Amino acid sequence: MTIIDAMKTFIVTAQFECFVSSVGEYKSTHAVKKGLRPNFLYKNHYHTGVISKCNSDIAPGESGMLQAKFILDEESVALLVVGDKIGIYEGPENKLAECNILEVCEVDPLN
């Protein structure tokens, strides 16, 4: 068994308060909305995911509530707490939003 085989991964569903970057902050800022598949920056690591619920599109410079599902490794899941900040990115330098974790709804094994 390799180290990769032993690593467990999880799908995390969480509620966020989201603050979308203003148009002037980054080159290509746009609304955050349901179905968007950004990268989530948590504890200096990027994780793939999807915005699964969003009552309405959150425009640049605005704030709103959303729910997202993203993949975390076992070590990161252990560190996940309400109040933590997670960045939403398209590419490594295009930050779309900064989010606060309001609630961790589900943590399910990926396998």
C-alpha positions in Angstrom: 0.0 0.0 0.0 1.4 3.4 -0.9 0.9 6.7 1.0 -1.7 7.8 -1.6 -3.7 4.6 -1.1 -3.8 5.2 2.7 -4.9 8.8 2.4 -8.7 9.3 3.0 -10.6 12.0 1.3 -14.0 13.4 2.2 -16.7 15.5 0.6 -17.5 18.4 2.9 -20.8 20.3 2.7 -20.7 23.7 4.5 -22.7 26.9 4.8 -20.7 30.1 4.2 -21.1 33.8 4.5 -19.4 35.0 1.3 -17.8 38.4 0.4 -17.2 38.7 -3.3 -14.2 40.7 -4.4 -14.9 44.1 -6.0 -14.2 44.5 -9.7 -11.1 46.7 -9.1 -9.4 44.2 -6.7 -8.7 41.4 -9.3 -8.5 41.2 -13.1 -11.5 39.0 -13.7 -14.0 39.2 -10.8 -17.5 38.2 -11.5 -20.6 37.0 -9.6 -20.5 33.9 -7.4 -23.5 31.7 -8.2 -24.8 28.1 -8.0 -23.0 25.7 -10.2 -19.7 27.5 -10.2 -16.8 25.1 -9.8 -14.0 27.1 -8.3 -11.0 26.1 -6.2 -11.3 26.5 -2.4 -8.2 27.7 -0.6 -8.1 26.3 2.9 -5.0 26.1 5.2 -2.8 27.1 2.2 -4.0 24.2 0.0 -6.4 24.3 -3.0 -9.3 22.0 -3.0 -11.8 21.3 -5.8 -15.5 21.8 -5.2 -18.8 23.3 -6.4 -21.2 25.9 -5.1 -24.3 23.8 -4.6 -26.8 26.3 -3.2 -27.0 30.1 -3.5 -30.3 32.0 -3.1 -29.2 34.5 -5.7 -26.0 35.5 -7.6 -23.6 37.4 -5.4 -22.3 40.3 -7.4 -18.8 41.8 -7.1 -18.5 43.9 -4.0 -21.6 42.3 -2.4 -22.0 39.6 0.3 -24.4 36.7 0.6 -25.0 33.2 1.8 -24.1 30.0 0.0 -23.6 26.3 0.4 -20.6 24.5 -1.2 -19.4 21.0 -1.5 -15.6 20.5 -1.7 -13.0 17.8 -1.2 -10.7 17.7 1.8 -8.1 15.2 2.9 -8.4 13.7 6.4 -5.8 16.1 7.9 -7.7 19.2 6.7 -11.1 17.8 7.9 -9.7 17.5 11.4 -8.8 21.3 11.3 -12.2 22.5 9.9 -14.1 24.7 12.4 -16.9 27.2 12.3 -15.5 30.7 11.8 -12.5 29.6 9.6 -12.0 31.5 6.4 -11.9 29.9 3.0 -11.0 31.7 -0.3 -12.8 31.0 -3.5 -10.5 31.2 -6.5 -10.5 30.8 -10.3 -6.8 30.0 -10.9 -4.1 30.7 -8.3 -4.2 34.5 -8.6 -7.8 35.3 -9.3 -9.6 35.4 -5.9 -13.3 35.7 -6.4 -14.4 35.7 -2.7 -13.5 35.3 0.9 -15.9 33.2 3.0 -16.5 32.5 6.6 -17.6 29.0 7.6 -21.0 29.3 9.4 -21.8 25.6 9.6 -20.3 22.3 8.6 -23.4 20.3 7.4 -21.9 17.0 6.3 -18.6 15.2 6.0 -18.9 12.0 3.9 -16.1 9.7 2.8 -15.3 10.0 -0.9 -14.7 6.3 -1.4 
